[in-house]
Amino acid sequence: MIQFLYLKFLFFLTPIFLVIIAILFLKFFKQKKFSYKLTFSNTQKSLLKNFSLPIKFLKTILLMLSILFLMVAIIRPKWGLKESNVQQMGRDIIFGLDISRSMLVQDVNPNRLELAKKKIKDLINSLPTDRVALMLFSQQAVVSCPLTNDFILFEKFLDKLDSGILSSGSTDISNAISKAIDIFANNKQKKNKIFIMFTDGEDFSRNLSDVKKRASEENIKIITVGVGTPEGGPIPILDQTGKQISHQRNEKGGIVISQLNEIVLNSIAKETGSIYLRATKDDSDIQKVYSFIEKFEKEKFEDKQFSLLEERYYYFALLSLILLLVEWII
């Protein structure tokens, strides 16, 4: 099986190659026509004793093939499997995503849940060498995707999240932090422990202070990303098809307004020596999170063996050079 690393370059190289070939043949036919004009007398024939049309044709073909092989070398052909061990370096990062009903509030576009999912995708694309895990939490916390460096798999888990899986109960942030502590406790050798929470900050936990203290003692950095606005918005109630049918109401019949609780999120970040920021429309929030994570040293993961196609472009580059030298000699 042959693959080409830069096959897209053919779009630009093919017209250039055809133009060069056309110029070479045009030059040859002009020389041929000119040589016929100079063969009418013996005196003129003597001027062409070192001129040979077959040699000129051969030189044209050699030059054309040299350019062709050079073009093949440029698009980098690969074939033949080669085993390679790669030492992986990175950090372990757990992404916590709030899946309570309040994440459907549309005070951000299109709603809190979809914005959080987009931000997570943008962030993992900035961290290509790290391992990531996905935790979902509301009243309870569950690991949806364990630590992996397969970002395609991670995004598949993320894409499955929609309004149908959201919890109707209240949010217990302390359970999410406790779950993260347990995950990192399984690998005590890790120097850097990073937990990134995407939530609107509404919290009904009773022991958050104790859990924050425990996370700090375990040296877990909890980056909190607030999704929503302080003004908030009503919590929509959806039917089975995802269509809004009403709004959540309290015991008195009033519409419940869910607001971003930045005080709670700030306190979590501050106590664990981390940062809090509010999710924004642009990428400024992601860049701040990325800059903070980059301060932490990458650690060695297990070596991974890959079967890769070996590049063979140098064969064609060598052939191109040889043909060019032959053309010059003759």
N, C-alpha and C positions, 0 to 999 in steps of 0.2 A: 504494500500500500504506500502510495506516494502522496504527501501533502506539501503544500506551499505556504510558507509563513506570511509572505506578502503578496498573495495572489491578487489583491485589489490593485496592485501597481500595474498590472497588465492593461488596465483601462487607460493609463497614461503612456506606457511603454510601447504598446502595439502600434499606435499611430506614428510614433517617432521612428520605430523600426521600419515601417512600411515606407516612410518618406526617405529614410537613408537608403533602403534597397532601390527605390525608384531613382534616386540620384546616382547610385553606383552603376545601374544598368544604362541610364541615360548617358553617363560619361563613357561607358564602354562602347555604346553604339555610335557616339560622336567620334571616338577614336577609330572605330572600324570604318566609318564613312570617310574620315579624313585620310586614312591609309589607302583606300581605294583610289582616291584622287591623285595620290603621289606614286602610283604604280604604272603610269602611262609611258614612262621613258626609263631607259637603263640607268641614266644619271640619277633620276629620282629614286629608282629601286635601291641604289647603293646607299642612299640616305636612311633606308629602312632595314638595313641588314641586321640590326640588333633589335628590330621590332617584330613581335610575334603575337598575332591575334589570339591563338590558343592560350599562350601564356597570360595575356591580358585578361582573357575570360576566366582562366584558373585563379588569377589573383583576385578578381572580382568575387568569385564564388567563395574563396577562402576568407576574404574580408567580411562577406555577408554572414558566413557561418560563425566567424569570430564574434560578431555583434550579437547573433542569435544566442550563442552560448553565454555571453555576458549578460544578456537580458534574463536568461533562465537562472543564472547565479544570483541576480539581484532579487528575484522573487523567492529565493531561499528554499529549494526543495529539501524534503526530509523523507527518509525511509530507513527501515531497519531498527528494531527495538533495542534500546540501550537502558540497562538497569542503573538507577542512580539513587543514592541515599542523600536525603536532604535533612539538615539539622534545622528544626523549627524553633524559632524564638518568638515570644509574644507574652501576652498577659491574659489571665482568665477574667472575663467580665460577665456578670449576670445582669440581664435586663429584666426589670420588674414592670409589668404592665397592669394597671388598674382596670378591672373588667366589671366594675359596678355600674348600675344603670345610669348614674350621673355622668358617665363618660359619653353618653349619647347627646348631651346638651350641645346646642349649636351656637354657643357664644364664640366659637372659633370655627373656621371654615375647613372641611364641611361639618365636622363635629369633633369632639375631644378625642374619641377613640381613633378615628382615621388620621387625625393630625399626629397623634402619638406614634402610630404605626409607620407613618412616613418618616418621622424624625429618627426612629430606630433604624430603618433601612438606610437612611442617609449616613447615619453614624457608623454602622458596621462597614459600609463601603469605604470609610476613611480609615478603618483599622484592619487592613487585609491580612495581617500576620497574627492576630489575636484569636483566642477561642471564646465563643459566646454561648450563653445559655438564655433561655426564655422562661420566665416565671410569670404566671398569671395569678392575680390575687384580688380578693374582695373580702368576704368574711374568712375564707381559708386561702391558703397559698399552695399552688400546684406547679411543679416544673413541667412545662409543656415540651420543651426541647432541652435535653441535657447539653453539657459543654461540648462544643464541636467547632471545627474550623471549616465545616462545609456550610458556607453561607447560603447556598441554593436551598439546602434542606431547611436551614433556619428560616428563610423567607417563606417557604411553603407553610410552615407552622404558623407564621405570622399572618399570611394571607387567608388562612382558614378562619381567622377571628372575624366574626360579624355580630350583628345585634342578637342573633339567636343564642349565643353562648353567654351573654352577659348575665350577671347575677342580680337578682332582685333585692338581695339583702344589703346591709350596710357594709362599710369598708373597715377592715381591721389591719392597719398598717403594721402593727407590732407582729402579726403573724407572718407577713412578708419578710420583715427583717430577720425574724427568728429562723425562717426557712433558709435565708441566705447565709446566716451564721452556721447552720447545720451543713450546708453544702461545702462551705470553705473549711469546715472542721474536718472533713474527710481527707483534706490534703494540707496538713499542717506545715509542709515544707515551703509552701508558697509565701513569698515575701509580700507580694502585692495582691490585695483583695478588694475588688471594685464592684460595687452594686449600684446600678443606675435605675432609679425609680421614675416612671412616668405616671403621674396621678394628678387628680384635681385637689388632693390634700384633705378631702373630707374624711374624718377619722373618728371611729367610735371605739377604739381600743382602750383598755383599762390599765394596761401596764407598759405603755409606750416609753415612759421615762426609764424603766428598768432595762428594757430591750435596747434602747439607745446607748445606755451605759455599757451594756454587755458588748455591743458592736464596737464601741470605742476601745474597750479593753482587748478585743480580738483584732484590733487594727484594721477594721473593715471601713473603707471609705465609701460613704453613701452619697452619691450625687443625686440630688432631687431636681426633677424637671416638672415644673407646674404647668398643667395643661388646662387652659380655661382663662377666665377673666374674673377680677374681684367683683364685678357687677353681676356676673353669672347669668343664668337663664333657666327656664322651666325644663323639667326632665320629661322627655316624650315617652309615651307608652305606645309600643308598636304591636301590630298583629303578627301572625305567623309568616306573612309574606314580607314583613319589614315595613309595612305602611303605617304611618302614624295615625292613631285613632283617638288619642286624648293626651292629657298631661297628668303626671303623678300629683296626687292631692294629699293634704294632711288630714288629720282626724276631724278638723273643722270644715273641711271641704275646700280649703284654699289651695291654690297651685303652689307646689313646692319649688322654690328657687334654689338652685345649686350654685354655690360660689367657690371660687378658687381660694383655698386656705393657705396663704403664703407663710403665715406665722408658724404653723406646724412643720412645713417643709424646710423653712429656714433653720428651725431649731434642730432638725435631724441632721442637716448638712453641717451645721456649725459644730455640733457636739462630736461628730465623727471626723472633724478636720477636713471637710470637703466643701463643695460649693452648691448653691441653689441658684437656679435661673428659670425664668418663665419662657415657655415655648413661644417662638416668634414666627412671623410669616416668612421671613428670610432665613438664611443659614447662619446667622450670627450666633445663635444659641448652640448649634452643633459645633461650630468652630471653637467656642469657649470650652465646651466639654472635651473636645479633642485635645485642645492645648493643655487642659488639666491632666488628662490621662497620659499624655506624652511625657509628663514629668516622672512617671513611674518606670523603673527599669524593667526591660523585657527579660523573661526567664526562659530557660531551655525546656522545650517539650520533648517528647520522645521522637527519635529519628523516624522518618517516614521514607519508604522505598517507593519510587515511581518508575514506571516503564514508559520511557519517552522515545519518540522517533528521533534518530540522530540526523543532524543537519549534514547535507552533502553538497552544499553550494560550491565548495572549493574545487570539486572535480570539474565543474563547468567553467569556473574561473581559470583553471589551469589549461583546459582545452582551448579556451578563448585566447589565452596568452600564446600557446604553442602555434595555433593557426595564424595569429598575427605575426609571429616571428618568421614562420614559413613564407607568408605572403611578402614580407619585407626582404627575405633572402633571395627569392626567385625574381 
